[in-house]
Amino acid sequence: MHHEPAQDSGPDPASGYKTRLGVWMFAIYCVVYAGFVFLNVFTEGKAMQVMVFSGLNLAVVYGMGLIVFALVLALIYNWLCTKKETELAGTIGGGEESA
């Protein structure tokens, strides 16, 4: 295998947007995760033993929900960042369209 150095992609005009979006999404996830921790600590785990869906207790459902929520946030982040990069590429590139 022939490995070459990674190419320099240059400055990223969307980096500020990406940073702010990432921090906000992380804060949202932290609040949801804090709810999970809160239920475990302050109810001494009793709330997590409650059966909520198809024989599964709240701990399993909430835990799987956290994983799915993280994946959904990642997909939304990717979509929004790609949209912003495309938008800025059109603005920076002069808005030229190929025929």
N, C-alpha and C positions, 0 to 999 in steps of 0.2 A: 504494500500500500504506500502510496505517495501522499504525504501530508504536507500541505503548504500552510504558511501563516494565515490567520484569519484576515480578511480584508477589512480595512477601516471603512466604516459606513458613514463617517463624518458626523457633524452635529445633528441632533434630533430636535427639530422644532416643536415636537409634541411632548417632550420630556416633562415639562411643567404640568401639563394636563394629565399625563399618565401618573405622575407622582401624587397629585391631589386626588385623583380618582382612586388610586390604590390605597391611599391613607383612609379615605372615607369608607371604602368597602371593608377595609380591615377593621375600622371602628364599628361598623354595623355587625360584622361577624363576631367581634369581641362582646358586644352587647348580648347577642343570641347565646354565645357560649357561656357568658356570665350567668345567664338564666339557668343553664344546665348545672353549673357549679353551685349556684344559690340553692336550687332544689335539693341537691345532694347534701350540702352542708347544713342548711337550716331546717330541713325536714328529717334529718338523720337517715336519709335514704328511703323513708317510708313512701314518699310520693313516687319514687322511681319503681316501686313494686306494684303499682296500680296497673291492671291490665287495660290497655286502651284500644288495641286493634288486633283482631284475629289471633288471640292467645299470646300476643307479645306485650311485654310490660313497657312502661314509659321510658325506662332507661334504654332499651333497645331501639324503640321508635325514635326517641330524641337523638340518640347517638347516630343512627343512620341518617336522620334528618340533617344533622350537622354536616355529615360527609356530603350528602347530596347538595345542600345549600352552598358549601364551599365550591363544589364543581360548577354549580349554576352561576355563582359570582365570578368564577374564573372565565366562563364562557361570555358573560356579559362584559367583563373587563376587556377581553380580547376583541369582541365586536365593537365596543365603543372606541378603543384605541385604534383599531384598523380604520374605522370611519373617520376619526380625527386625522390620522396620518394621510389618508386619501384626500381629505378636505384641504389640509395644509399643503400637500404636494401640488394640488391644482392651483392654489394661491401663489405659492412660491415659484412654481414652474411657469408662471405667466398664463395659466389657463389654456395652454395650447392643446388643440385637439388634433388627433391624427385622422387623415381621411381614408 
